[in-house]
């Protein structure tokens, strides 16, 4: 057995799966970067309660398969462990993204300013609809490669599902610390979120298919649609 002292903290920080260490009062002793992002969508108490509920009966660890979802975070299993009565840890395993059946040919994509493309499609939507639109977009997002035609088709169908809403809220931002693998390259993720007081669902199948073509992860809910768009640079 190798007894050389190794600092494992960087390896935990690099892990895209959230890892949290709690003390016996539920206070956080340590968490990695992925956990910091997760806690923007779920309370620390809820994760602590899950850790306690799924803890092994004696010292050691236990891995449990289950389904947990917090906004765009989806987990398929957790590992809970403890070596003493003072601390308990939990690691949540991200559900792998479904790989598109259609490989994306990045060499055929056009480098695009997504803010300009979004504004163009919103202008088209406004010609037929008088809904109040509120847009909060990060104007500092860098240009990246995208299929402009298919993405515009996707946007038009998405916006159309909200056509009967009084007000539509749209946000466009970079998801810090998150990434996706496209053609063996690690690419960042941009989140486009549209929400209102309701929407039509008759085009959800078309939206899902168009999103898959663009390798966009799409979350369809009763009052909102969120899309995770790969920021393809390579």
N, C-alpha and C positions, 0 to 999 in steps of 0.2 A: 504494500500500500504506500502511495506517495504521500509523505507528510509535509511537503513543502507548503508553506502558507501562501494562499492565493486570495486575492481580493475579487470576489465573485460579483460585487455590486455592478460593475459595468455590464456584465452579461445579462443581469436582470433588467437594467435600464434599456438595453437594446431590444429586449423581448417585446413584441407587439401585443402579447397577452398581458392583461392587467394583473399585477401582483401587489397585495396589500398585507402588511403585518399589523395586527391590532394588539393592544394590551388587554388585560382582563376586564377593563372598564369600557372597552369599545373605542378607545382613543387610538388614533393612527400613530404607530411607531415608525413605519417606513412604507413608502409606496413608490412605484416606478412611474415613468412618464405616461405610459398608456393608462394607468389608473387615474392620473390627474385629469386626463381628457374625459374618462368615463364619469368622474364625479361631477361633470357639468350636466349630467342627465339623470343621475340617481343619487339618493342620499347615502352618506357613509353608514348611517344606522341600518339601512336596508341590507347593504352588503355584509355588515357585521352580523346581523341576524341570520342571514343565509349561511355564513361561516359556522356559526354556533349550531344551527339546525342540522348541518351536514357533517359535523365534526365526527371523527372516529370515537369509539367508546373508550379507547385507551391511547396512550402516547403513540405517536406515529402519524401516518397520513392516510387519507381515503379519497379516491377519485370517484366521482359520481357523474353519470350521463344525465343531462337534463336540458331543458330549453329555457333560456333567459333572453329577454329582449328589452333594450333601453334605447328608444329612438332608433338610430341607425346601427347600434351595437347589437349583435346577435351572438350568443354563446351556446355551445353544445355540451359543455362539461365543466366541472370545477374540481380542483384538488384542495382539500382542507387538511392542515396538519398542525401539530403542536408537540413540543418536547418537554414542556413544563406547564405549570398552572398560570404562568404570567403572560404568555403570548400565544396568539393563534394566527395562522396565515391562511390566505385564500388566493388561489390562482384561477382566473377565468379564461377558458379557451375559446378564442374566436372561431366562429363557424366559417369554414373555408368558402371563399367566393366561388360561385358556380362558373366554371370556365365556359366561355362562349363557344358554341359549336362552329362558329364562323371566325377564323383567325382574322385579326385586323392587320391590314397592309399599311403600316405606318408611312411607307415611302410614297403612298398615294394621297396622304392627307395634306391639308393646306394649313400652314401656320396662321392662326387666327387670334384676333383680339375678341375674347368672348363677351366683353361688355358691349362692343359695337354690334356683334351678332345678336345679342339679347335685346338691345334697344331697337334694332331693326324689326325683329319679330313682335316686340311689344307695340311698335308703331302700326304694324299691320293689324294687330288685334284691335287697336283703338279705332281703326277705320270702320269696324263693324260693331263695336261695343262701347258703351259709355260708363263702364264700371270705374269706380275710383281705384287707382293703382298706387301702391306705395312700394317703392323700390329702394332697397339698401344694398348697394354693391360695392365691393372692394375695387376701386379704380386702379390699384397698384398691381393687380394680377398680371403676370407676364403672358405674352402670346404663347400659344401652344398648338399642337397639331390636332385637327379634328375634321371629320367629314361634314363640311358646312351644309350640304344639301340634306343629308339624313338627320343631322341635328336640328336643323330648322323645321323639318317635318315633325320631329318629336316635340319641339317647343310649341308649334301651332296646335297640335292635338292636346298637349297638356293644358295650354291656356284655354282652349275651347271647353274643357270640362268644367271651368269655373265661370262660364259666360253668364250664368244667372245670379252670380253673387254680387252683393252690393259693393263690397270692397275686397280687393285682392292684395295680399302682402307677399312681396317677393324679396328674397335675400340671396346674395351670391358671395361666397367667401371661401378662402382656403382652409382646409382642415389640417391644422398643424399636427405633426407627429403621425399622420396616417399616410399610407401609400398602398399602391397596388402593383402587381407584377404584370407588365405588358411585354410580350416577346422577350422574356428574360431580363427586362430592364425594370428597375424600381422607379415608379413614377408617383408624383404627388396626387392629391385628390382635391377637387373643387366641389363644394356642395351648393347646389341650386335648390332652394326651398320655396314652394308656392303654397299658400294657405288662404282659406276663406271660411265663410260660414256654411259651406256645403259645396258639393260638386257632383256632376254626372259621372257615372261609371261605365257607360256603354262603350267607351273607347279604350278601356283599360288593357284589353288584349293587344290592341294595336300599339299602345304606348310601351307595353312590356317588350314586344317584338322589336320595335325601333330602338329601344334602350339596349337590348342585347346586341344588336348589330354594331352599336357604337361602344360596346363593352362598358356601358353605364349601369351602375347598380341603382335600381329604382324601388322606392318604397311608396306604395299606394295606400292611402288611408282615407277615411270618410271625409275629412276636412282638409287634407293636405297631400301634396306629392313632394317627395324629396329625391333628388338625383345626385349620386356621387359620380362625378365626371373625371376620368383619368387625365391628368395634366401631362400629356405626352410631349416630351421634348426630344426623344431619340428617334 
